[in-house]
Amino acid sequence: MSRHPEVLWAQRSDKVYLTVALPDAKDISVKCEGEGLFAFSATGVQGESFHFTLELYGQILPQGCKTKAGSRNILCSIQKLHKAWWQRLLKTQEKPAPYIKVDWNNWCDEDDEPDSTSNLASDDDNDDDADAAVIGEDDGSSEDEGMLYLPDLEKARKK
């Protein structure tokens, strides 16, 4: 009978990263198919068979699928066909199997992904002095502007 190792996943706009927690695995086989099918199989230290197949959310480039086996786990980097953030790892909207978990150590939010073509990079070129003036500028407004009016409790207590 085949068992399932723990699988951690993270993504970037162009790749999905799977970390298969399987120490000292042997006979590792990874297959990636263009329509988003990912198949993994390996043999554990004691000869037990591990196997799983995932139908990924989007299409992938089979030639962009790279695997690196370490002593504690197997790292799989999967190239997405189209550069975009996936809503989830799997095509199905059902809850994923319990052995599939988010890799919070490698997770990156869409807004946090480094991007050289970001608008922030172009905004920082010539506006440094103008931004400094705006930060320290006194526009005449009070710090309390927009705050709910509360009477001074000390004055109210003395009355």
CNS distance restraints for C-alpha pairs under 8 A (distance, minus, plus):
assign (resid   1 and name CA) (resid  49 and name CA) 7.12 0.50 0.50
assign (resid   2 and name CA) (resid  48 and name CA) 7.44 0.50 0.50
assign (resid   2 and name CA) (resid  49 and name CA) 5.06 0.50 0.50
assign (resid   2 and name CA) (resid  50 and name CA) 5.16 0.50 0.50
assign (resid   2 and name CA) (resid  51 and name CA) 5.91 0.50 0.50
assign (resid   3 and name CA) (resid  48 and name CA) 7.75 0.50 0.50
assign (resid   3 and name CA) (resid  49 and name CA) 6.32 0.50 0.50
assign (resid   3 and name CA) (resid  50 and name CA) 4.73 0.50 0.50
assign (resid   3 and name CA) (resid  51 and name CA) 6.31 0.50 0.50
assign (resid   4 and name CA) (resid  50 and name CA) 5.52 0.50 0.50
assign (resid   4 and name CA) (resid  51 and name CA) 5.95 0.50 0.50
assign (resid   4 and name CA) (resid  52 and name CA) 6.31 0.50 0.50
assign (resid   4 and name CA) (resid  99 and name CA) 6.85 0.50 0.50
assign (resid   5 and name CA) (resid  20 and name CA) 6.46 0.50 0.50
assign (resid   5 and name CA) (resid  21 and name CA) 6.03 0.50 0.50
assign (resid   5 and name CA) (resid  22 and name CA) 6.26 0.50 0.50
assign (resid   5 and name CA) (resid  50 and name CA) 6.63 0.50 0.50
assign (resid   5 and name CA) (resid  51 and name CA) 7.91 0.50 0.50
assign (resid   5 and name CA) (resid  99 and name CA) 6.64 0.50 0.50
assign (resid   6 and name CA) (resid  20 and name CA) 5.93 0.50 0.50
assign (resid   6 and name CA) (resid  21 and name CA) 5.32 0.50 0.50
assign (resid   6 and name CA) (resid  22 and name CA) 7.65 0.50 0.50
assign (resid   6 and name CA) (resid  99 and name CA) 4.72 0.50 0.50
assign (resid   6 and name CA) (resid 100 and name CA) 6.20 0.50 0.50
assign (resid   6 and name CA) (resid 101 and name CA) 7.61 0.50 0.50
assign (resid   7 and name CA) (resid  18 and name CA) 6.49 0.50 0.50
assign (resid   7 and name CA) (resid  19 and name CA) 5.61 0.50 0.50
assign (resid   7 and name CA) (resid  20 and name CA) 4.63 0.50 0.50
assign (resid   7 and name CA) (resid  21 and name CA) 6.30 0.50 0.50
assign (resid   7 and name CA) (resid  99 and name CA) 5.94 0.50 0.50
assign (resid   7 and name CA) (resid 100 and name CA) 4.80 0.50 0.50
assign (resid   7 and name CA) (resid 101 and name CA) 6.17 0.50 0.50
assign (resid   8 and name CA) (resid  18 and name CA) 5.62 0.50 0.50
assign (resid   8 and name CA) (resid  19 and name CA) 5.03 0.50 0.50
assign (resid   8 and name CA) (resid  20 and name CA) 6.53 0.50 0.50
assign (resid   8 and name CA) (resid  21 and name CA) 7.91 0.50 0.50
assign (resid   8 and name CA) (resid 100 and name CA) 5.95 0.50 0.50
assign (resid   8 and name CA) (resid 101 and name CA) 4.86 0.50 0.50
assign (resid   8 and name CA) (resid 102 and name CA) 5.29 0.50 0.50
assign (resid   8 and name CA) (resid 103 and name CA) 4.80 0.50 0.50
assign (resid   9 and name CA) (resid  16 and name CA) 7.12 0.50 0.50
assign (resid   9 and name CA) (resid  17 and name CA) 5.49 0.50 0.50
assign (resid   9 and name CA) (resid  18 and name CA) 4.58 0.50 0.50
assign (resid   9 and name CA) (resid  19 and name CA) 6.36 0.50 0.50
assign (resid   9 and name CA) (resid  89 and name CA) 7.70 0.50 0.50
assign (resid   9 and name CA) (resid 100 and name CA) 7.49 0.50 0.50
assign (resid   9 and name CA) (resid 101 and name CA) 6.40 0.50 0.50
assign (resid   9 and name CA) (resid 102 and name CA) 5.05 0.50 0.50
assign (resid   9 and name CA) (resid 103 and name CA) 5.00 0.50 0.50
assign (resid  10 and name CA) (resid  16 and name CA) 5.97 0.50 0.50
assign (resid  10 and name CA) (resid  17 and name CA) 5.18 0.50 0.50
assign (resid  10 and name CA) (resid  18 and name CA) 6.76 0.50 0.50
assign (resid  10 and name CA) (resid 102 and name CA) 6.30 0.50 0.50
assign (resid  10 and name CA) (resid 103 and name CA) 5.46 0.50 0.50
assign (resid  10 and name CA) (resid 104 and name CA) 7.48 0.50 0.50
assign (resid  10 and name CA) (resid 106 and name CA) 6.04 0.50 0.50
assign (resid  10 and name CA) (resid 107 and name CA) 5.10 0.50 0.50
assign (resid  10 and name CA) (resid 108 and name CA) 7.43 0.50 0.50
assign (resid  11 and name CA) (resid  15 and name CA) 5.73 0.50 0.50
assign (resid  11 and name CA) (resid  16 and name CA) 4.32 0.50 0.50
assign (resid  11 and name CA) (resid  17 and name CA) 5.81 0.50 0.50
assign (resid  11 and name CA) (resid  85 and name CA) 7.64 0.50 0.50
assign (resid  11 and name CA) (resid 107 and name CA) 6.69 0.50 0.50
assign (resid  11 and name CA) (resid 108 and name CA) 6.99 0.50 0.50
assign (resid  12 and name CA) (resid  16 and name CA) 6.35 0.50 0.50
assign (resid  12 and name CA) (resid  85 and name CA) 6.84 0.50 0.50
assign (resid  12 and name CA) (resid 108 and name CA) 6.84 0.50 0.50
assign (resid  12 and name CA) (resid 110 and name CA) 7.48 0.50 0.50
assign (resid  12 and name CA) (resid 113 and name CA) 7.16 0.50 0.50
assign (resid  13 and name CA) (resid  83 and name CA) 5.23 0.50 0.50
assign (resid  13 and name CA) (resid  84 and name CA) 4.73 0.50 0.50
assign (resid  13 and name CA) (resid  85 and name CA) 4.93 0.50 0.50
assign (resid  13 and name CA) (resid  86 and name CA) 7.95 0.50 0.50
assign (resid  13 and name CA) (resid 110 and name CA) 7.51 0.50 0.50
assign (resid  14 and name CA) (resid  79 and name CA) 6.15 0.50 0.50
assign (resid  14 and name CA) (resid  80 and name CA) 5.37 0.50 0.50
assign (resid  14 and name CA) (resid  81 and name CA) 7.86 0.50 0.50
assign (resid  14 and name CA) (resid  82 and name CA) 7.09 0.50 0.50
assign (resid  14 and name CA) (resid  83 and name CA) 4.64 0.50 0.50
assign (resid  14 and name CA) (resid  84 and name CA) 6.49 0.50 0.50
assign (resid  14 and name CA) (resid  85 and name CA) 7.83 0.50 0.50
assign (resid  15 and name CA) (resid  77 and name CA) 6.69 0.50 0.50
assign (resid  15 and name CA) (resid  78 and name CA) 5.45 0.50 0.50
assign (resid  15 and name CA) (resid  79 and name CA) 4.63 0.50 0.50
assign (resid  15 and name CA) (resid  80 and name CA) 5.32 0.50 0.50
assign (resid  15 and name CA) (resid  83 and name CA) 7.98 0.50 0.50
assign (resid  16 and name CA) (resid  77 and name CA) 6.03 0.50 0.50
assign (resid  16 and name CA) (resid  78 and name CA) 5.12 0.50 0.50
assign (resid  16 and name CA) (resid  79 and name CA) 6.65 0.50 0.50
assign (resid  16 and name CA) (resid  80 and name CA) 7.13 0.50 0.50
assign (resid  17 and name CA) (resid  75 and name CA) 7.24 0.50 0.50
assign (resid  17 and name CA) (resid  76 and name CA) 5.72 0.50 0.50
assign (resid  17 and name CA) (resid  77 and name CA) 4.77 0.50 0.50
assign (resid  17 and name CA) (resid  78 and name CA) 6.25 0.50 0.50
assign (resid  18 and name CA) (resid  75 and name CA) 5.95 0.50 0.50
assign (resid  18 and name CA) (resid  76 and name CA) 5.01 0.50 0.50
assign (resid  18 and name CA) (resid  77 and name CA) 6.56 0.50 0.50
assign (resid  18 and name CA) (resid  78 and name CA) 7.98 0.50 0.50
assign (resid  19 and name CA) (resid  73 and name CA) 6.59 0.50 0.50
assign (resid  19 and name CA) (resid  74 and name CA) 5.71 0.50 0.50
assign (resid  19 and name CA) (resid  75 and name CA) 4.64 0.50 0.50
assign (resid  19 and name CA) (resid  76 and name CA) 6.24 0.50 0.50
assign (resid  20 and name CA) (resid  73 and name CA) 5.47 0.50 0.50
assign (resid  20 and name CA) (resid  74 and name CA) 5.04 0.50 0.50
assign (resid  20 and name CA) (resid  75 and name CA) 6.45 0.50 0.50
assign (resid  20 and name CA) (resid  76 and name CA) 7.96 0.50 0.50
assign (resid  21 and name CA) (resid  72 and name CA) 6.56 0.50 0.50
assign (resid  21 and name CA) (resid  73 and name CA) 4.53 0.50 0.50
assign (resid  21 and name CA) (resid  74 and name CA) 6.65 0.50 0.50
assign (resid  22 and name CA) (resid  44 and name CA) 7.07 0.50 0.50
assign (resid  22 and name CA) (resid  72 and name CA) 6.02 0.50 0.50
assign (resid  22 and name CA) (resid  73 and name CA) 4.94 0.50 0.50
assign (resid  22 and name CA) (resid  74 and name CA) 6.92 0.50 0.50
assign (resid  23 and name CA) (resid  44 and name CA) 7.46 0.50 0.50
assign (resid  23 and name CA) (resid  45 and name CA) 7.58 0.50 0.50
assign (resid  23 and name CA) (resid  70 and name CA) 7.81 0.50 0.50
assign (resid  23 and name CA) (resid  71 and name CA) 5.56 0.50 0.50
assign (resid  23 and name CA) (resid  72 and name CA) 3.91 0.50 0.50
assign (resid  23 and name CA) (resid  73 and name CA) 5.44 0.50 0.50
assign (resid  24 and name CA) (resid  44 and name CA) 6.84 0.50 0.50
assign (resid  24 and name CA) (resid  45 and name CA) 6.06 0.50 0.50
assign (resid  24 and name CA) (resid  70 and name CA) 7.56 0.50 0.50
assign (resid  24 and name CA) (resid  71 and name CA) 5.08 0.50 0.50
assign (resid  24 and name CA) (resid  72 and name CA) 6.17 0.50 0.50
assign (resid  24 and name CA) (resid  73 and name CA) 7.60 0.50 0.50
assign (resid  25 and name CA) (resid  42 and name CA) 6.24 0.50 0.50
assign (resid  25 and name CA) (resid  43 and name CA) 5.66 0.50 0.50
assign (resid  25 and name CA) (resid  44 and name CA) 4.92 0.50 0.50
assign (resid  25 and name CA) (resid  45 and name CA) 6.22 0.50 0.50
assign (resid  25 and name CA) (resid  71 and name CA) 7.69 0.50 0.50
assign (resid  25 and name CA) (resid  73 and name CA) 7.86 0.50 0.50
assign (resid  26 and name CA) (resid  42 and name CA) 5.86 0.50 0.50
assign (resid  26 and name CA) (resid  43 and name CA) 5.05 0.50 0.50
assign (resid  26 and name CA) (resid  44 and name CA) 6.36 0.50 0.50
assign (resid  26 and name CA) (resid  45 and name CA) 7.44 0.50 0.50
assign (resid  27 and name CA) (resid  41 and name CA) 7.78 0.50 0.50
assign (resid  27 and name CA) (resid  42 and name CA) 5.22 0.50 0.50
assign (resid  27 and name CA) (resid  43 and name CA) 5.86 0.50 0.50
assign (resid  28 and name CA) (resid  40 and name CA) 7.52 0.50 0.50
assign (resid  28 and name CA) (resid  41 and name CA) 5.87 0.50 0.50
assign (resid  28 and name CA) (resid  42 and name CA) 4.36 0.50 0.50
assign (resid  28 and name CA) (resid  43 and name CA) 7.04 0.50 0.50
assign (resid  29 and name CA) (resid  39 and name CA) 7.94 0.50 0.50
assign (resid  29 and name CA) (resid  40 and name CA) 5.74 0.50 0.50
assign (resid  29 and name CA) (resid  41 and name CA) 5.18 0.50 0.50
assign (resid  29 and name CA) (resid  42 and name CA) 6.21 0.50 0.50
assign (resid  30 and name CA) (resid  38 and name CA) 7.35 0.50 0.50
assign (resid  30 and name CA) (resid  39 and name CA) 5.68 0.50 0.50
assign (resid  30 and name CA) (resid  40 and name CA) 4.66 0.50 0.50
assign (resid  30 and name CA) (resid  41 and name CA) 6.64 0.50 0.50
assign (resid  30 and name CA) (resid  67 and name CA) 7.60 0.50 0.50
assign (resid  31 and name CA) (resid  37 and name CA) 7.93 0.50 0.50
assign (resid  31 and name CA) (resid  38 and name CA) 5.79 0.50 0.50
assign (resid  31 and name CA) (resid  39 and name CA) 5.06 0.50 0.50
assign (resid  31 and name CA) (resid  40 and name CA) 6.60 0.50 0.50
assign (resid  31 and name CA) (resid  62 and name CA) 7.96 0.50 0.50
assign (resid  32 and name CA) (resid  36 and name CA) 7.18 0.50 0.50
assign (resid  32 and name CA) (resid  37 and name CA) 5.85 0.50 0.50
assign (resid  32 and name CA) (resid  38 and name CA) 4.75 0.50 0.50
assign (resid  32 and name CA) (resid  39 and name CA) 6.58 0.50 0.50
assign (resid  32 and name CA) (resid  60 and name CA) 7.75 0.50 0.50
assign (resid  32 and name CA) (resid  61 and name CA) 7.81 0.50 0.50
assign (resid  32 and name CA) (resid  62 and name CA) 5.04 0.50 0.50
assign (resid  32 and name CA) (resid  65 and name CA) 6.59 0.50 0.50
assign (resid  33 and name CA) (resid  37 and name CA) 5.08 0.50 0.50
assign (resid  33 and name CA) (resid  38 and name CA) 6.55 0.50 0.50
assign (resid  33 and name CA) (resid  60 and name CA) 7.08 0.50 0.50
assign (resid  33 and name CA) (resid  61 and name CA) 7.42 0.50 0.50
assign (resid  33 and name CA) (resid  62 and name CA) 5.42 0.50 0.50
assign (resid  34 and name CA) (resid  59 and name CA) 5.67 0.50 0.50
assign (resid  34 and name CA) (resid  60 and name CA) 5.01 0.50 0.50
assign (resid  34 and name CA) (resid  61 and name CA) 5.56 0.50 0.50
assign (resid  34 and name CA) (resid  62 and name CA) 5.64 0.50 0.50
assign (resid  35 and name CA) (resid  58 and name CA) 7.23 0.50 0.50
assign (resid  35 and name CA) (resid  59 and name CA) 4.79 0.50 0.50
assign (resid  35 and name CA) (resid  60 and name CA) 6.51 0.50 0.50
assign (resid  36 and name CA) (resid  55 and name CA) 5.70 0.50 0.50
assign (resid  36 and name CA) (resid  56 and name CA) 4.84 0.50 0.50
assign (resid  36 and name CA) (resid  57 and name CA) 6.89 0.50 0.50
assign (resid  36 and name CA) (resid  58 and name CA) 5.75 0.50 0.50
assign (resid  36 and name CA) (resid  59 and name CA) 4.56 0.50 0.50
assign (resid  36 and name CA) (resid  60 and name CA) 5.42 0.50 0.50
assign (resid  37 and name CA) (resid  53 and name CA) 7.14 0.50 0.50
assign (resid  37 and name CA) (resid  54 and name CA) 5.88 0.50 0.50
assign (resid  37 and name CA) (resid  55 and name CA) 4.72 0.50 0.50
assign (resid  37 and name CA) (resid  56 and name CA) 6.07 0.50 0.50
assign (resid  38 and name CA) (resid  53 and name CA) 5.62 0.50 0.50
assign (resid  38 and name CA) (resid  54 and name CA) 5.10 0.50 0.50
assign (resid  38 and name CA) (resid  55 and name CA) 6.39 0.50 0.50
assign (resid  38 and name CA) (resid  56 and name CA) 7.09 0.50 0.50
assign (resid  39 and name CA) (resid  51 and name CA) 7.65 0.50 0.50
assign (resid  39 and name CA) (resid  52 and name CA) 5.99 0.50 0.50
assign (resid  39 and name CA) (resid  53 and name CA) 4.29 0.50 0.50
assign (resid  39 and name CA) (resid  54 and name CA) 6.38 0.50 0.50
assign (resid  40 and name CA) (resid  51 and name CA) 5.59 0.50 0.50
assign (resid  40 and name CA) (resid  52 and name CA) 5.48 0.50 0.50
assign (resid  40 and name CA) (resid  53 and name CA) 6.27 0.50 0.50
assign (resid  41 and name CA) (resid  49 and name CA) 7.46 0.50 0.50
assign (resid  41 and name CA) (resid  50 and name CA) 5.51 0.50 0.50
assign (resid  41 and name CA) (resid  51 and name CA) 4.25 0.50 0.50
assign (resid  41 and name CA) (resid  52 and name CA) 6.63 0.50 0.50
assign (resid  42 and name CA) (resid  49 and name CA) 6.18 0.50 0.50
assign (resid  42 and name CA) (resid  50 and name CA) 5.29 0.50 0.50
assign (resid  42 and name CA) (resid  51 and name CA) 6.60 0.50 0.50
assign (resid  43 and name CA) (resid  47 and name CA) 5.63 0.50 0.50
assign (resid  43 and name CA) (resid  48 and name CA) 5.63 0.50 0.50
assign (resid  43 and name CA) (resid  49 and name CA) 4.77 0.50 0.50
assign (resid  43 and name CA) (resid  50 and name CA) 5.95 0.50 0.50
assign (resid  44 and name CA) (resid  48 and name CA) 5.16 0.50 0.50
assign (resid  44 and name CA) (resid  49 and name CA) 6.37 0.50 0.50
assign (resid  44 and name CA) (resid  50 and name CA) 7.06 0.50 0.50
assign (resid  54 and name CA) (resid  90 and name CA) 6.95 0.50 0.50
assign (resid  55 and name CA) (resid  90 and name CA) 5.75 0.50 0.50
assign (resid  55 and name CA) (resid  91 and name CA) 5.97 0.50 0.50
assign (resid  55 and name CA) (resid  92 and name CA) 7.91 0.50 0.50
assign (resid  56 and name CA) (resid  89 and name CA) 5.75 0.50 0.50
assign (resid  56 and name CA) (resid  90 and name CA) 4.34 0.50 0.50
assign (resid  56 and name CA) (resid  91 and name CA) 5.32 0.50 0.50
assign (resid  57 and name CA) (resid  86 and name CA) 6.74 0.50 0.50
assign (resid  57 and name CA) (resid  87 and name CA) 7.87 0.50 0.50
assign (resid  57 and name CA) (resid  88 and name CA) 6.52 0.50 0.50
assign (resid  57 and name CA) (resid  89 and name CA) 5.48 0.50 0.50
assign (resid  57 and name CA) (resid  90 and name CA) 4.46 0.50 0.50
assign (resid  57 and name CA) (resid  91 and name CA) 3.88 0.50 0.50
assign (resid  57 and name CA) (resid  92 and name CA) 7.52 0.50 0.50
assign (resid  58 and name CA) (resid  80 and name CA) 7.36 0.50 0.50
assign (resid  58 and name CA) (resid  81 and name CA) 7.79 0.50 0.50
assign (resid  58 and name CA) (resid  86 and name CA) 7.35 0.50 0.50
assign (resid  58 and name CA) (resid  91 and name CA) 7.10 0.50 0.50
assign (resid  59 and name CA) (resid  80 and name CA) 6.27 0.50 0.50
assign (resid  59 and name CA) (resid  81 and name CA) 5.47 0.50 0.50
assign (resid  59 and name CA) (resid  82 and name CA) 7.50 0.50 0.50
assign (resid  60 and name CA) (resid  64 and name CA) 7.85 0.50 0.50
assign (resid  60 and name CA) (resid  78 and name CA) 7.01 0.50 0.50
assign (resid  60 and name CA) (resid  79 and name CA) 5.76 0.50 0.50
assign (resid  60 and name CA) (resid  80 and name CA) 4.31 0.50 0.50
assign (resid  60 and name CA) (resid  81 and name CA) 4.52 0.50 0.50
assign (resid  60 and name CA) (resid  82 and name CA) 7.79 0.50 0.50
assign (resid  61 and name CA) (resid  65 and name CA) 6.94 0.50 0.50
assign (resid  61 and name CA) (resid  78 and name CA) 7.48 0.50 0.50
assign (resid  61 and name CA) (resid  79 and name CA) 5.53 0.50 0.50
assign (resid  61 and name CA) (resid  80 and name CA) 5.96 0.50 0.50
assign (resid  61 and name CA) (resid  81 and name CA) 5.31 0.50 0.50
assign (resid  62 and name CA) (resid  78 and name CA) 7.89 0.50 0.50
assign (resid  62 and name CA) (resid  79 and name CA) 7.61 0.50 0.50
assign (resid  64 and name CA) (resid  77 and name CA) 7.74 0.50 0.50
assign (resid  64 and name CA) (resid  78 and name CA) 6.02 0.50 0.50
assign (resid  64 and name CA) (resid  79 and name CA) 4.83 0.50 0.50
assign (resid  65 and name CA) (resid  76 and name CA) 7.04 0.50 0.50
assign (resid  65 and name CA) (resid  77 and name CA) 5.67 0.50 0.50
assign (resid  65 and name CA) (resid  78 and name CA) 4.45 0.50 0.50
assign (resid  65 and name CA) (resid  79 and name CA) 5.96 0.50 0.50
assign (resid  66 and name CA) (resid  76 and name CA) 5.68 0.50 0.50
assign (resid  66 and name CA) (resid  77 and name CA) 5.14 0.50 0.50
assign (resid  66 and name CA) (resid  78 and name CA) 6.54 0.50 0.50
assign (resid  67 and name CA) (resid  74 and name CA) 6.94 0.50 0.50
assign (resid  67 and name CA) (resid  75 and name CA) 5.65 0.50 0.50
assign (resid  67 and name CA) (resid  76 and name CA) 4.48 0.50 0.50
assign (resid  67 and name CA) (resid  77 and name CA) 6.38 0.50 0.50
assign (resid  68 and name CA) (resid  74 and name CA) 5.77 0.50 0.50
assign (resid  68 and name CA) (resid  75 and name CA) 5.13 0.50 0.50
assign (resid  68 and name CA) (resid  76 and name CA) 6.51 0.50 0.50
assign (resid  69 and name CA) (resid  73 and name CA) 6.36 0.50 0.50
assign (resid  69 and name CA) (resid  74 and name CA) 4.39 0.50 0.50
assign (resid  69 and name CA) (resid  75 and name CA) 6.31 0.50 0.50
assign (resid  70 and name CA) (resid  74 and name CA) 5.79 0.50 0.50
assign (resid  70 and name CA) (resid  75 and name CA) 7.73 0.50 0.50
assign (resid  85 and name CA) (resid 110 and name CA) 7.08 0.50 0.50
assign (resid  90 and name CA) (resid  96 and name CA) 7.50 0.50 0.50
assign (resid  96 and name CA) (resid 100 and name CA) 6.43 0.50 0.50
assign (resid 102 and name CA) (resid 107 and name CA) 7.63 0.50 0.50
assign (resid 103 and name CA) (resid 107 and name CA) 5.93 0.50 0.50
assign (resid 108 and name CA) (resid 112 and name CA) 6.15 0.50 0.50
assign (resid 108 and name CA) (resid 113 and name CA) 6.18 0.50 0.50
assign (resid 109 and name CA) (resid 113 and name CA) 6.40 0.50 0.50
assign (resid 116 and name CA) (resid 121 and name CA) 7.11 0.50 0.50
assign (resid 117 and name CA) (resid 121 and name CA) 7.07 0.50 0.50
assign (resid 117 and name CA) (resid 122 and name CA) 7.89 0.50 0.50
assign (resid 118 and name CA) (resid 122 and name CA) 7.07 0.50 0.50
assign (resid 119 and name CA) (resid 123 and name CA) 6.18 0.50 0.50
assign (resid 120 and name CA) (resid 124 and name CA) 6.25 0.50 0.50
assign (resid 121 and name CA) (resid 125 and name CA) 7.01 0.50 0.50
assign (resid 123 and name CA) (resid 127 and name CA) 6.71 0.50 0.50
assign (resid 124 and name CA) (resid 128 and name CA) 6.40 0.50 0.50
assign (resid 127 and name CA) (resid 131 and name CA) 6.12 0.50 0.50
assign (resid 128 and name CA) (resid 132 and name CA) 6.39 0.50 0.50
assign (resid 129 and name CA) (resid 133 and name CA) 6.43 0.50 0.50
assign (resid 130 and name CA) (resid 134 and name CA) 6.43 0.50 0.50
assign (resid 131 and name CA) (resid 135 and name CA) 6.26 0.50 0.50
assign (resid 132 and name CA) (resid 136 and name CA) 6.58 0.50 0.50
assign (resid 133 and name CA) (resid 137 and name CA) 5.73 0.50 0.50
assign (resid 141 and name CA) (resid 145 and name CA) 6.86 0.50 0.50
assign (resid 151 and name CA) (resid 156 and name CA) 7.36 0.50 0.50
assign (resid 152 and name CA) (resid 156 and name CA) 6.36 0.50 0.50
assign (resid 153 and name CA) (resid 157 and name CA) 6.02 0.50 0.50
assign (resid 154 and name CA) (resid 158 and name CA) 6.54 0.50 0.50
assign (resid 155 and name CA) (resid 159 and name CA) 6.75 0.50 0.50
